[in-house]
Amino acid sequence: MPILILSTLVSILAIAHVIKTGRSSLWIMVLFSLPVVGALAYFVVEILPGLSSGQGGRKVAQSVDKVLNPNKTLEEAKRDFEISDTVENACNLADIYVEREQFQQAAGLYRGALTGLNEHNPDILRKLSQCEFEAGNFSESRVLLDRLIEKNPHYKSQDAHLLYARSLHELGDVAAASEEYEALIKYYTGPEPAYHFAILMKSAGDMARAGELFSGIVKKAELSPAHYRKMHRHWIDLAEKELSAGV
């Protein structure tokens, strides 16, 4: 019964919109005979195109299209790359592979894009390093970041800095990783470096420092606005779990 009431209400609202906006009266017949399907068709055919003309509408249309055609963007990027093997097209396709967590495919494209004027492009090097890290190739990730800094000494990226610290961490270089984490927690916009640093200290047996870092994450979250807590909920929850476990 609630579903029937809801479908009837949606149809009534759609019919009212048809009359108000002066659209074809054929829609009224469709909405009467096929309430749910008709309302969906009306939205897609008549309302969605109008919404798409604005920025918010474009986002809605893109989201709907992504659900209905999950591989459309990937296929378009593949086609663009096949037509024109440019650095831009290679990176666009690689970015999509990263979103899909297909890091091996992405890494090959990023590496191929490091050519000519882009041989030492810092953004491409950072993205390639991230792919190698996600694939468990921590030594290669560090090598790429060392190259990034050597060739681009003025390049600044908190994400690249965190990636470097985490690569050192995974390679077991506690002293070097600690130094990088100490620097990161002074300016990084979120609690992720503090969490990884705390895990490093815990694994190294420094429970006091680990507890201090976990507590700092939770305390800052308590004192921060709601949007901060929402944005960094993952790391805050992990820190709370560590404290609950008795760190």
Backbone as CSV, one residue per row, in Angstrom:
resi,resn,N_x,N_y,N_z,CA_x,CA_y,CA_z,C_x,C_y,C_z
1,MET,0.803,-1.212,0.000,0.000,0.000,0.000,0.848,1.280,0.000
2,PRO,1.894,1.383,0.862,2.724,2.599,0.834,3.362,2.837,-0.530
3,ILE,3.759,1.755,-1.217,4.379,1.892,-2.537,3.371,2.431,-3.539
4,LEU,2.133,1.937,-3.452,1.084,2.404,-4.349,0.804,3.885,-4.123
5,ILE,0.751,4.278,-2.861,0.514,5.689,-2.535,1.649,6.561,-3.054
6,LEU,2.877,6.089,-2.857,4.040,6.851,-3.296,4.054,7.010,-4.808
7,SER,3.788,5.911,-5.534,3.801,5.979,-6.996,2.715,6.914,-7.504
8,THR,1.551,6.896,-6.831,0.453,7.788,-7.219,0.839,9.238,-6.992
9,LEU,1.493,9.506,-5.855,1.917,10.864,-5.537,2.931,11.381,-6.555
10,VAL,3.896,10.514,-6.925,4.911,10.901,-7.907,4.251,11.228,-9.242
11,SER,3.290,10.414,-9.630,2.587,10.647,-10.898,1.817,11.957,-10.872
12,ILE,1.168,12.248,-9.740,0.412,13.494,-9.609,1.332,14.700,-9.724
13,LEU,2.490,14.609,-9.067,3.456,15.705,-9.133,3.978,15.886,-10.554
14,ALA,4.228,14.771,-11.237,4.721,14.846,-12.611,3.665,15.449,-13.535
15,ILE,2.403,15.047,-13.340,1.313,15.593,-14.158,1.167,17.093,-13.919
16,ALA,1.289,17.486,-12.660,1.215,18.914,-12.332,2.333,19.678,-13.032
17,HIS,3.505,19.060,-13.100,4.644,19.706,-13.763,4.398,19.817,-15.263
18,VAL,3.780,18.791,-15.846,3.452,18.813,-17.276,2.537,19.996,-17.582
19,ILE,1.481,20.133,-16.758,0.506,21.204,-16.974,1.136,22.580,-16.749
20,LYS,1.917,22.699,-15.684,2.529,23.980,-15.334,3.504,24.452,-16.390
21,THR,4.272,23.537,-16.958,5.320,23.910,-17.916,4.852,23.850,-19.362
22,GLY,3.613,23.416,-19.579,3.070,23.409,-20.927,3.634,22.337,-21.832
23,ARG,4.094,21.246,-21.249,4.622,20.156,-22.072,3.471,19.365,-22.714
24,SER,3.836,18.478,-23.621,2.846,17.719,-24.388,1.876,16.965,-23.472
25,SER,0.587,17.041,-23.815,-0.439,16.363,-23.021,-0.343,14.844,-23.126
26,LEU,0.437,14.363,-24.081,0.646,12.916,-24.197,1.301,12.363,-22.930
27,TRP,2.103,13.198,-22.260,2.743,12.763,-21.028,1.708,12.425,-19.955
28,ILE,0.595,13.147,-19.956,-0.443,12.889,-18.952,-1.000,11.479,-19.125
29,MET,-1.213,11.090,-20.375,-1.709,9.742,-20.653,-0.702,8.687,-20.206
30,VAL,0.582,8.956,-20.499,1.639,8.008,-20.117,1.721,7.881,-18.601
31,LEU,1.633,9.014,-17.916,1.756,9.012,-16.457,0.563,8.345,-15.786
32,PHE,-0.613,8.450,-16.409,-1.797,7.779,-15.875,-1.713,6.271,-16.058
33,SER,-1.269,5.848,-17.231,-1.255,4.418,-17.544,-0.047,3.681,-16.976
34,LEU,1.104,4.374,-16.881,2.329,3.751,-16.362,2.945,4.669,-15.306
35,PRO,2.408,4.678,-14.115,2.820,5.654,-13.102,4.325,5.710,-12.827
36,VAL,4.921,4.588,-12.461,6.335,4.586,-12.073,7.240,4.743,-13.290
37,VAL,7.061,3.872,-14.286,7.879,3.924,-15.498,7.695,5.253,-16.217
38,GLY,6.444,5.727,-16.265,6.160,6.993,-16.927,6.850,8.164,-16.251
39,ALA,6.835,8.160,-14.913,7.480,9.244,-14.167,8.989,9.236,-14.402
40,LEU,9.589,8.035,-14.421,11.023,7.921,-14.671,11.364,8.415,-16.078
41,ALA,10.553,8.009,-17.054,10.781,8.438,-18.436,10.631,9.944,-18.566
42,TYR,9.657,10.495,-17.881,9.423,11.945,-17.929,10.630,12.702,-17.377
43,PHE,11.158,12.183,-16.273,12.326,12.828,-15.659,13.524,12.802,-16.602
44,VAL,13.790,11.630,-17.185,14.965,11.475,-18.050,14.839,12.293,-19.333
45,VAL,13.649,12.276,-19.929,13.451,12.919,-21.232,13.231,14.418,-21.116
46,GLU,12.443,14.842,-20.140,12.033,16.245,-20.084,12.791,17.092,-19.066
47,ILE,13.096,16.531,-17.908,13.676,17.331,-16.824,15.191,17.286,-16.810
48,LEU,15.758,16.094,-16.953,17.212,15.939,-16.850,17.986,16.792,-17.846
49,PRO,17.586,16.862,-19.116,18.334,17.715,-20.052,18.380,19.175,-19.625
50,GLY,17.289,19.654,-19.033,17.270,21.037,-18.558,18.181,21.245,-17.378
51,LEU,18.205,20.262,-16.493,19.101,20.358,-15.344,20.553,20.373,-15.778
52,SER,20.852,19.649,-16.835,22.241,19.499,-17.290,22.857,20.796,-17.756
53,SER,22.046,21.803,-18.003,22.598,23.070,-18.481,23.322,23.827,-17.387
54,GLY,23.046,23.502,-16.115,23.741,24.143,-15.005,24.812,23.233,-14.451
55,GLN,25.698,23.795,-13.604,26.799,23.007,-13.056,26.280,21.869,-12.182
56,GLY,25.317,22.191,-11.291,24.756,21.158,-10.432,24.051,20.106,-11.241
57,GLY,23.330,20.552,-12.279,22.623,19.616,-13.136,23.567,18.707,-13.887
58,ARG,24.678,19.259,-14.334,25.665,18.434,-15.048,26.202,17.332,-14.147
59,LYS,26.391,17.658,-12.877,26.885,16.654,-11.942,25.862,15.538,-11.754
60,VAL,24.574,15.936,-11.671,23.521,14.928,-11.541,23.482,14.043,-12.778
61,ALA,23.536,14.695,-13.950,23.491,13.942,-15.203,24.683,13.007,-15.325
62,GLN,25.852,13.478,-14.917,27.051,12.649,-14.986,26.945,11.457,-14.041
63,SER,26.370,11.693,-12.855,26.218,10.610,-11.883,25.265,9.545,-12.417
64,VAL,24.142,9.999,-12.994,23.177,9.054,-13.565,23.820,8.277,-14.706
65,ASP,24.538,8.991,-15.554,25.181,8.352,-16.699,26.228,7.345,-16.242
66,LYS,26.916,7.664,-15.147,27.948,6.766,-14.639,27.338,5.463,-14.138
67,VAL,26.152,5.574,-13.536,25.467,4.377,-13.047,24.956,3.538,-14.207
68,LEU,24.349,4.211,-15.190,23.765,3.501,-16.331,24.827,2.972,-17.288
69,ASN,25.951,3.707,-17.383,27.021,3.314,-18.314,28.368,3.332,-17.583
70,PRO,28.613,2.368,-16.690,29.816,2.392,-15.853,31.132,2.365,-16.629
71,ASN,31.115,1.848,-17.852,32.351,1.746,-18.628,32.472,2.814,-19.713
72,LYS,31.488,3.710,-19.774,31.470,4.698,-20.851,32.707,5.590,-20.817
73,THR,33.028,6.135,-19.648,34.166,7.044,-19.539,35.464,6.337,-19.888
74,LEU,35.607,5.098,-19.422,36.807,4.322,-19.724,36.928,4.076,-21.218
75,GLU,35.846,3.665,-21.845,35.881,3.377,-23.280,36.181,4.642,-24.083
76,GLU,35.620,5.761,-23.666,35.895,7.021,-24.368,37.362,7.401,-24.236
77,ALA,37.919,7.220,-23.033,39.328,7.552,-22.806,40.236,6.626,-23.605
78,LYS,39.872,5.346,-23.686,40.645,4.399,-24.499,40.632,4.820,-25.967
79,ARG,39.447,5.200,-26.441,39.325,5.597,-27.838,40.155,6.853,-28.121
80,ASP,40.094,7.819,-27.221,40.875,9.050,-27.403,42.368,8.744,-27.450
81,PHE,42.810,7.822,-26.580,44.226,7.473,-26.535,44.653,6.732,-27.793
82,GLU,43.781,5.872,-28.300,44.084,5.132,-29.531,44.158,6.067,-30.737
83,ILE,43.284,7.070,-30.742,43.280,8.034,-31.844,44.504,8.939,-31.785
84,SER,44.836,9.385,-30.560,45.947,10.320,-30.401,46.722,9.969,-29.135
85,ASP,47.898,9.385,-29.317,48.736,8.928,-28.209,49.501,10.112,-27.607
86,THR,48.760,11.054,-26.988,49.384,12.218,-26.367,49.566,11.980,-24.877
87,VAL,50.389,12.806,-24.256,50.603,12.718,-22.814,49.290,12.965,-22.076
88,GLU,48.531,13.945,-22.545,47.262,14.269,-21.892,46.296,13.094,-21.947
89,ASN,46.157,12.486,-23.114,45.242,11.359,-23.254,45.707,10.142,-22.460
90,ALA,47.021,9.943,-22.421,47.576,8.825,-21.649,47.279,9.008,-20.159
91,CYS,47.474,10.220,-19.679,47.237,10.488,-18.252,45.752,10.447,-17.910
92,ASN,44.910,10.915,-18.819,43.467,10.840,-18.575,43.020,9.385,-18.431
93,LEU,43.510,8.530,-19.306,43.167,7.117,-19.240,43.746,6.481,-17.982
94,ALA,44.978,6.840,-17.650,45.619,6.301,-16.448,44.853,6.715,-15.194
95,ASP,44.381,7.955,-15.153,43.616,8.436,-13.995,42.357,7.590,-13.778
96,ILE,41.720,7.203,-14.872,40.518,6.371,-14.774,40.872,4.985,-14.252
97,TYR,41.999,4.437,-14.714,42.438,3.143,-14.213,42.720,3.212,-12.707
98,VAL,43.285,4.318,-12.253,43.551,4.485,-10.817,42.242,4.484,-10.038
99,GLU,41.235,5.189,-10.540,39.922,5.210,-9.886,39.355,3.799,-9.760
100,ARG,39.672,2.957,-10.729,39.182,1.574,-10.731,40.161,0.626,-10.040
101,GLU,41.214,1.198,-9.447,42.241,0.440,-8.727,42.955,-0.569,-9.617
102,GLN,43.098,-0.215,-10.880,43.857,-1.027,-11.832,45.227,-0.360,-12.006
103,PHE,46.046,-0.523,-10.967,47.281,0.249,-10.864,48.350,-0.171,-11.875
104,GLN,48.368,-1.427,-12.248,49.367,-1.881,-13.221,49.146,-1.215,-14.577
105,GLN,47.889,-1.182,-15.014,47.576,-0.531,-16.294,47.897,0.958,-16.231
106,ALA,47.548,1.569,-15.101,47.802,2.996,-14.944,49.297,3.297,-14.956
107,ALA,50.075,2.463,-14.264,51.518,2.689,-14.172,52.171,2.670,-15.547
108,GLY,51.764,1.736,-16.391,52.334,1.659,-17.731,52.077,2.923,-18.535
109,LEU,50.896,3.472,-18.392,50.550,4.698,-19.119,51.312,5.903,-18.574
110,TYR,51.377,6.016,-17.263,52.119,7.136,-16.666,53.600,7.073,-17.061
111,ARG,54.155,5.865,-17.017,55.573,5.718,-17.351,55.820,6.091,-18.816
112,GLY,54.898,5.698,-19.679,55.031,6.049,-21.084,54.882,7.531,-21.340
113,ALA,54.185,8.235,-20.423,53.976,9.676,-20.581,55.190,10.494,-20.159
114,LEU,56.144,9.857,-19.482,57.354,10.553,-19.045,58.339,10.625,-20.211
115,THR,58.041,11.515,-21.130,58.849,11.632,-22.335,58.926,13.081,-22.777
116,GLY,59.964,13.424,-23.511,60.107,14.780,-24.026,60.122,15.812,-22.915
117,LEU,59.320,16.853,-23.085,59.248,17.911,-22.080,58.666,17.418,-20.755
118,ASN,57.990,16.285,-20.792,57.381,15.722,-19.587,58.222,14.620,-18.956
119,GLU,59.478,14.521,-19.344,60.331,13.442,-18.841,60.415,13.432,-17.319
120,HIS,60.396,14.629,-16.721,60.487,14.728,-15.259,59.279,15.477,-14.693
121,ASN,58.150,15.368,-15.352,56.937,16.042,-14.900,56.594,15.591,-13.473
122,PRO,56.547,16.511,-12.511,56.358,16.107,-11.108,55.009,15.460,-10.826
123,ASP,53.957,15.933,-11.472,52.638,15.348,-11.225,52.553,13.917,-11.750
124,ILE,53.145,13.683,-12.913,53.132,12.325,-13.463,54.001,11.404,-12.612
125,LEU,55.149,11.903,-12.184,56.023,11.103,-11.318,55.321,10.748,-10.007
126,ARG,54.598,11.717,-9.453,53.866,11.458,-8.205,52.802,10.383,-8.412
127,LYS,52.054,10.486,-9.499,51.004,9.513,-9.770,51.583,8.124,-10.039
128,LEU,52.690,8.086,-10.762,53.345,6.805,-11.032,53.858,6.191,-9.732
129,SER,54.425,7.025,-8.882,54.911,6.548,-7.591,53.774,5.969,-6.758
130,GLN,52.615,6.625,-6.806,51.457,6.130,-6.069,51.038,4.742,-6.579
131,CYS,51.066,4.570,-7.896,50.716,3.271,-8.480,51.685,2.188,-8.025
132,GLU,52.980,2.509,-8.025,53.977,1.529,-7.604,53.796,1.188,-6.126
133,PHE,53.468,2.196,-5.328,53.236,1.959,-3.908,52.047,1.026,-3.710
134,GLU,50.951,1.320,-4.390,49.742,0.503,-4.252,49.975,-0.927,-4.724
135,ALA,50.923,-1.088,-5.645,51.247,-2.425,-6.146,52.258,-3.141,-5.244
136,GLY,52.710,-2.453,-4.183,53.659,-3.051,-3.256,55.114,-2.882,-3.647
137,ASN,55.371,-2.059,-4.665,56.748,-1.818,-5.113,57.297,-0.572,-4.400
138,PHE,57.558,-0.716,-3.109,57.904,0.434,-2.278,59.257,1.038,-2.634
139,SER,60.216,0.208,-3.015,61.529,0.731,-3.415,61.403,1.605,-4.655
140,GLU,60.632,1.139,-5.634,60.442,1.909,-6.859,59.677,3.194,-6.576
141,SER,58.723,3.129,-5.663,57.977,4.323,-5.282,58.929,5.373,-4.721
142,ARG,59.844,4.952,-3.859,60.807,5.883,-3.274,61.753,6.429,-4.336
143,VAL,62.219,5.582,-5.217,63.129,6.031,-6.280,62.479,7.116,-7.138
144,LEU,61.232,6.910,-7.473,60.512,7.884,-8.299,60.347,9.218,-7.580
145,LEU,60.076,9.159,-6.282,59.912,10.395,-5.516,61.246,11.108,-5.330
146,ASP,62.319,10.348,-5.180,63.654,10.965,-5.117,63.956,11.690,-6.430
147,ARG,63.596,11.070,-7.520,63.785,11.689,-8.842,62.924,12.942,-8.979
148,LEU,61.703,12.852,-8.477,60.800,14.013,-8.527,61.442,15.227,-7.850
149,ILE,61.941,15.018,-6.622,62.527,16.131,-5.867,63.826,16.612,-6.499
150,GLU,64.629,15.675,-6.993,65.906,16.055,-7.616,65.678,16.937,-8.840
151,LYS,64.707,16.588,-9.651,64.463,17.317,-10.893,63.506,18.503,-10.715
152,ASN,62.775,18.511,-9.608,61.815,19.592,-9.354,61.948,20.061,-7.908
153,PRO,63.060,20.690,-7.563,63.347,21.027,-6.156,62.335,21.972,-5.511
154,HIS,61.588,22.711,-6.295,60.628,23.662,-5.727,59.194,23.112,-5.712
155,TYR,59.022,21.883,-6.119,57.688,21.279,-6.167,57.206,20.986,-4.746
156,LYS,55.981,21.369,-4.452,55.406,21.150,-3.124,54.124,20.337,-3.252
157,SER,54.036,19.260,-2.495,52.829,18.430,-2.477,52.805,17.647,-1.176
158,GLN,51.813,17.909,-0.342,51.720,17.180,0.917,51.434,15.699,0.679
159,ASP,50.722,15.401,-0.399,50.434,13.998,-0.707,51.687,13.249,-1.147
160,ALA,52.537,13.920,-1.930,53.795,13.300,-2.340,54.699,13.094,-1.125
161,HIS,54.694,14.066,-0.217,55.495,13.961,1.004,55.025,12.780,1.853
162,LEU,53.706,12.638,1.984,53.162,11.514,2.757,53.509,10.186,2.088
163,LEU,53.428,10.147,0.783,53.754,8.928,0.040,55.218,8.545,0.269
164,TYR,56.090,9.551,0.323,57.514,9.292,0.563,57.710,8.705,1.962
165,ALA,57.035,9.307,2.945,57.151,8.807,4.316,56.634,7.377,4.420
166,ARG,55.524,7.107,3.770,54.950,5.768,3.828,55.823,4.739,3.102
167,SER,56.488,5.166,2.038,57.410,4.255,1.337,58.566,3.881,2.251
168,LEU,59.120,4.873,2.942,60.198,4.615,3.906,59.704,3.693,5.025
169,HIS,58.492,3.959,5.463,57.856,3.150,6.504,57.789,1.685,6.070
170,GLU,57.262,1.444,4.877,57.102,0.072,4.376,58.446,-0.602,4.131
171,LEU,59.463,0.202,3.848,60.798,-0.352,3.614,61.541,-0.635,4.927
172,GLY,60.915,-0.267,6.054,61.504,-0.567,7.354,62.520,0.430,7.843
173,ASP,62.605,1.590,7.200,63.543,2.628,7.626,62.845,3.501,8.669
174,VAL,62.849,3.037,9.914,62.093,3.684,10.981,62.564,5.109,11.234
175,ALA,63.869,5.313,11.280,64.409,6.637,11.586,64.020,7.654,10.518
176,ALA,64.229,7.289,9.246,63.925,8.217,8.153,62.424,8.464,8.052
177,ALA,61.625,7.414,8.194,60.177,7.569,8.125,59.673,8.441,9.267
178,SER,60.230,8.256,10.458,59.828,9.065,11.616,60.115,10.537,11.376
179,GLU,61.259,10.805,10.788,61.633,12.196,10.499,60.636,12.839,9.534
180,GLU,60.254,12.085,8.520,59.304,12.624,7.543,57.911,12.794,8.165
181,TYR,57.482,11.839,8.966,56.184,11.949,9.623,56.153,13.143,10.581
182,GLU,57.248,13.350,11.307,57.321,14.487,12.231,57.118,15.802,11.479
183,ALA,57.719,15.895,10.309,57.566,17.107,9.499,56.142,17.222,8.959
184,LEU,55.587,16.108,8.550,54.249,16.118,7.948,53.159,16.550,8.921
185,ILE,53.194,16.043,10.147,52.104,16.326,11.081,52.058,17.797,11.487
186,LYS,53.098,18.545,11.147,53.105,19.969,11.469,52.312,20.803,10.470
187,TYR,52.080,20.250,9.270,51.392,21.070,8.268,50.319,20.332,7.469
188,TYR,50.276,19.006,7.538,49.309,18.254,6.736,47.890,18.604,7.181
189,THR,46.971,18.672,6.228,45.623,19.149,6.527,44.722,18.121,7.216
190,GLY,45.142,16.894,7.309,44.329,15.861,7.948,45.155,15.001,8.888
191,PRO,44.520,14.025,9.547,45.211,13.197,10.543,45.907,11.957,9.998
192,GLU,45.879,11.744,8.682,46.437,10.511,8.145,47.919,10.319,8.492
193,PRO,48.785,11.351,8.327,50.191,11.135,8.681,50.381,10.770,10.155
194,ALA,49.602,11.407,11.029,49.713,11.100,12.461,49.319,9.651,12.727
195,TYR,48.310,9.162,12.016,47.896,7.780,12.214,49.000,6.811,11.774
196,HIS,49.549,7.025,10.589,50.610,6.136,10.106,51.848,6.213,11.007
197,PHE,52.145,7.408,11.502,53.278,7.583,12.409,53.031,6.795,13.695
198,ALA,51.801,6.863,14.191,51.471,6.129,15.416,51.620,4.627,15.211
199,ILE,51.187,4.145,14.060,51.337,2.715,13.756,52.808,2.335,13.691
200,LEU,53.626,3.210,13.116,55.068,2.956,13.045,55.660,2.878,14.448
201,MET,55.275,3.818,15.325,55.788,3.824,16.696,55.319,2.578,17.463
202,LYS,54.089,2.175,17.208,53.559,0.980,17.861,54.362,-0.252,17.447
203,SER,54.653,-0.357,16.150,55.414,-1.508,15.656,56.852,-1.478,16.154
204,ALA,57.352,-0.263,16.441,58.726,-0.117,16.941,58.798,-0.285,18.457
205,GLY,57.649,-0.458,19.094,57.627,-0.680,20.541,57.523,0.568,21.381
206,ASP,57.382,1.736,20.743,57.247,2.988,21.492,55.759,3.256,21.718
207,MET,55.184,2.560,22.700,53.749,2.649,22.935,53.326,4.007,23.465
208,ALA,54.216,4.658,24.205,53.882,5.977,24.751,53.672,6.988,23.624
209,ARG,54.613,6.991,22.673,54.500,7.928,21.544,53.297,7.566,20.677
210,ALA,53.071,6.283,20.472,51.925,5.856,19.678,50.626,6.323,20.318
211,GLY,50.498,6.121,21.627,49.294,6.553,22.324,49.103,8.056,22.265
212,GLU,50.201,8.780,22.358,50.141,10.243,22.275,49.609,10.685,20.916
213,LEU,50.063,10.041,19.872,49.629,10.392,18.520,48.161,10.026,18.282
214,PHE,47.774,8.826,18.712,46.372,8.425,18.560,45.457,9.375,19.336
215,SER,45.858,9.715,20.557,45.051,10.621,21.382,44.955,11.998,20.751
216,GLY,46.044,12.432,20.124,46.043,13.729,19.471,45.047,13.785,18.324
217,ILE,44.948,12.685,17.584,43.986,12.625,16.471,42.563,12.771,16.990
218,VAL,42.244,12.032,18.041,40.885,12.048,18.589,40.571,13.391,19.227
219,LYS,41.526,13.942,19.953,41.293,15.228,20.618,41.068,16.343,19.596
220,LYS,41.876,16.370,18.546,41.695,17.391,17.521,40.338,17.249,16.855
221,ALA,39.905,16.013,16.638,38.596,15.784,16.020,37.481,16.326,16.907
222,GLU,37.617,16.127,18.220,36.594,16.608,19.156,36.503,18.126,19.167
223,LEU,37.633,18.794,18.906,37.673,20.251,18.942,37.403,20.891,17.578
224,SER,37.313,20.058,16.546,37.166,20.566,15.181,35.707,20.611,14.762
225,PRO,35.406,21.399,13.720,34.033,21.473,13.199,33.565,20.122,12.654
226,ALA,32.257,20.001,12.478,31.663,18.742,12.023,32.197,18.312,10.669
227,HIS,32.445,19.275,9.770,32.912,18.906,8.426,34.294,18.262,8.477
228,TYR,35.135,18.678,9.449,36.456,18.059,9.604,36.290,16.602,10.031
229,ARG,35.414,16.377,11.000,35.194,15.006,11.484,34.613,14.127,10.389
230,LYS,33.716,14.690,9.590,33.121,13.917,8.505,34.156,13.579,7.440
231,MET,34.983,14.559,7.095,35.983,14.363,6.050,37.035,13.327,6.445
232,HIS,37.385,13.298,7.730,38.480,12.429,8.183,37.993,11.304,9.095
233,ARG,36.715,10.939,8.967,36.116,9.938,9.842,36.887,8.622,9.845
234,HIS,37.387,8.206,8.688,38.096,6.919,8.590,39.272,6.862,9.551
235,TRP,40.126,7.887,9.521,41.326,7.880,10.351,40.992,8.108,11.818
236,ILE,39.974,8.899,12.089,39.543,9.134,13.463,39.021,7.839,14.078
237,ASP,38.213,7.105,13.325,37.682,5.828,13.811,38.805,4.835,14.101
238,LEU,39.791,4.786,13.209,40.909,3.865,13.419,41.697,4.220,14.667
239,ALA,41.899,5.521,14.879,42.629,5.964,16.084,41.854,5.613,17.340
240,GLU,40.532,5.799,17.320,39.696,5.466,18.477,39.754,3.977,18.773
241,LYS,39.777,3.149,17.734,39.870,1.699,17.931,41.192,1.315,18.581
242,GLU,42.266,1.974,18.165,43.575,1.680,18.757,43.589,2.056,20.238
243,LEU,42.989,3.184,20.570,42.946,3.606,21.969,42.061,2.674,22.785
244,SER,40.970,2.229,22.201,40.074,1.297,22.895,40.759,-0.038,23.151
245,ALA,41.694,-0.385,22.262,42.428,-1.654,22.415,43.523,-1.561,23.465
246,GLY,43.719,-0.362,24.001,44.671,-0.202,25.097,46.056,0.257,24.703
247,VAL,46.185,0.952,23.585,47.500,1.464,23.180,47.921,2.571,24.122
